Amino acid sequence: MISYRPLWETLNKKNVSTYDLIYKQGISANTVHRMKHGKPVTTKTIDELCIILNCNVSDIIEFKNEET
């Protein structure tokens, strides 16, 4: 399962709020809502977040194997 926990940590470290993502950077409110609830988003969104936050994919998402 994909987790967005690293995203929230990265936002906190960089002092960026979800308000900034939505109203200043153009990420849709629906996309932020989906990430808050662990729903899938497109790789285009992940790419945009990496550009906005100047970070790596691993700073946005992580994979958690729930079978173990």
N, C-alpha and C positions, 0 to 999 in steps of 0.2 A: 504494500500500500504506500502511496506517495503521501508524504507529510510536508506541510508548509511551515513547520516550526522554525526552520532556519530563516524564513522570510521575516517573521515577526521579530526575531532576534536582530536581523540585519537592519530592519527599519528602526528599531530602538537604538542600535549603535550609531546609526547615521542621522538620528533625530528627524526622521521622516514619518509623517502620520498617514493613515489611510485617507484622510481628507486631502493631503498633498497629492497622493497618487490619483485620486479621483478628479479633483478640481484644478490642480496645477499641471498634472502630467498626462491627463486624458485616459487613465485606466477606468474602465466602466465600473460603476457601483455594483453591477451584477457580478462582474468578475471578482471584485474584492469579496463580495458576499460568498461566492462559490469557494474561494480559497479559505475563508474563515470557517467554512463548514466542511472542509476536506474534500470538496468536489473537484473533478478534473477541469483543467484549463488547457488552452492550446499551447503548443510550443512557441508560437508567435508571441503570446503573452509572457511566457518565461523569458524569451529573448528581449522583449521590451523592458521588463523589470530589470534584467541584467544591465541594460544600457542606462536606464534611469538611475539605478543605484550604483553603477560602476562596480559590478561584482561578478562572481562566477555563478554558474547554475547551482553548485553545491551550497551557495549562500541563500538560495531561494527554496530549494526542495531537497528532500532526502527520501530514500526508499527504506521502508520498514517491512521486513518479512514477518508476516503474522502467522505463518505456519509453524514457526519454532516456538 
